[in-house]
Amino acid sequence: MARSRITAEPYLTDDHEEEQRRYDEERRYPEGDGEEDQPRYYAPFFYGVPEGERGDRGNFGDRGNFGDRGLRGNRGNFGDRGNFGDRGNFGDRGQRGDRGGFGDERR
């Protein structure tokens, strides 16, 4: 038993050091604080995603206006923009008013 423990130690130690290095690096250089990450993730919904993808999402208004999703609860921006629910599912925004709630938009 002592022998297997000795052979396992270097692996565990190296693994731990690697984990610690990655953890420290992630803390030092975070991937993003959410301000960059989430808009990149959601970008397809604002551009050319097929209608079915958007339709299932309840045209953003029915989704609890992003605030209740936790994911965006602490975002600040998007929250200050009328949290998508007040934006009339993008139809009333003027800029997207003629896009038929994304249905007719093809880029």
C-alpha positions in Angstrom: 0.0 0.0 0.0 2.8 2.4 0.9 4.3 1.7 -2.5 1.2 2.7 -4.5 0.9 5.8 -2.3 4.4 6.8 -3.2 3.8 6.4 -6.9 0.6 8.4 -6.7 2.1 11.3 -4.8 4.0 12.9 -7.7 0.9 12.8 -9.9 -1.3 14.3 -7.3 1.3 17.0 -6.5 1.8 17.9 -10.1 -1.9 17.9 -10.7 -2.4 20.2 -7.7 0.3 22.5 -8.8 -1.2 22.7 -12.3 -4.6 23.3 -10.9 -3.2 26.0 -8.6 -1.4 27.6 -11.5 -4.5 27.7 -13.6 -6.6 29.0 -10.7 -4.1 31.8 -10.0 -3.8 32.7 -13.7 -7.6 32.8 -14.0 -7.8 35.1 -11.0 -5.0 37.3 -12.4 -6.3 37.4 -15.9 -10.0 36.5 -15.8 -11.6 35.4 -19.1 -14.0 38.3 -18.6 -16.2 39.8 -15.9 -19.4 39.0 -17.8 -19.5 42.3 -19.6 -17.6 40.8 -22.5 -18.6 37.1 -22.2 -22.3 37.3 -22.3 -22.9 39.6 -25.2 -20.6 37.4 -27.2 -22.7 34.4 -26.2 -26.0 36.1 -27.0 -24.8 37.9 -30.2 -26.4 35.3 -32.5 -29.8 36.1 -31.2 -29.4 39.7 -32.4 -28.1 38.8 -35.9 -28.9 36.0 -38.3 -30.3 33.1 -36.2 -33.1 31.1 -37.7 -36.6 32.0 -36.5 -37.1 28.8 -34.6 -34.2 29.6 -32.4 -35.7 33.0 -31.5 -39.3 31.9 -31.4 -38.7 29.3 -28.7 -37.2 32.0 -26.5 -40.5 33.8 -26.0 -39.3 36.9 -27.9 -37.2 38.0 -24.9 -40.2 39.6 -23.1 -41.6 36.4 -21.7 -38.3 35.1 -20.4 -38.6 37.1 -17.2 -36.8 40.0 -18.9 -33.3 38.5 -18.3 -33.2 39.8 -14.7 -34.8 36.7 -13.3 -32.4 34.4 -15.1 -29.6 35.0 -12.7 -27.2 34.9 -15.6 -28.0 38.6 -16.3 -29.2 39.6 -12.9 -26.1 41.4 -11.9 -25.1 42.6 -15.3 -26.1 46.3 -15.0 -26.0 46.9 -18.7 -28.9 45.2 -20.4 -30.6 45.8 -17.1 -30.5 49.6 -17.6 -31.7 49.2 -21.2 -35.2 48.5 -20.1 -34.3 44.9 -19.4 -35.6 43.7 -22.8 -39.1 43.3 -21.5 -40.0 47.0 -21.8 -38.5 47.1 -25.2 -41.6 45.5 -26.7 -39.6 42.5 -27.9 -37.5 44.7 -30.1 -40.5 45.7 -32.2 -41.0 49.1 -30.7 -37.4 50.1 -30.7 -37.6 52.0 -34.0 -34.3 50.7 -35.1 -35.7 47.2 -35.3 -39.3 48.2 -35.7 -39.5 47.1 -39.3 -37.9 43.8 -38.7 -41.1 42.1 -37.8 -39.9 40.9 -34.4 -36.9 39.2 -36.0 -39.2 36.9 -38.0 -38.6 38.6 -41.4 -35.1 39.6 -40.9 -32.5 37.9 -43.0 -29.0 39.3 -43.4 
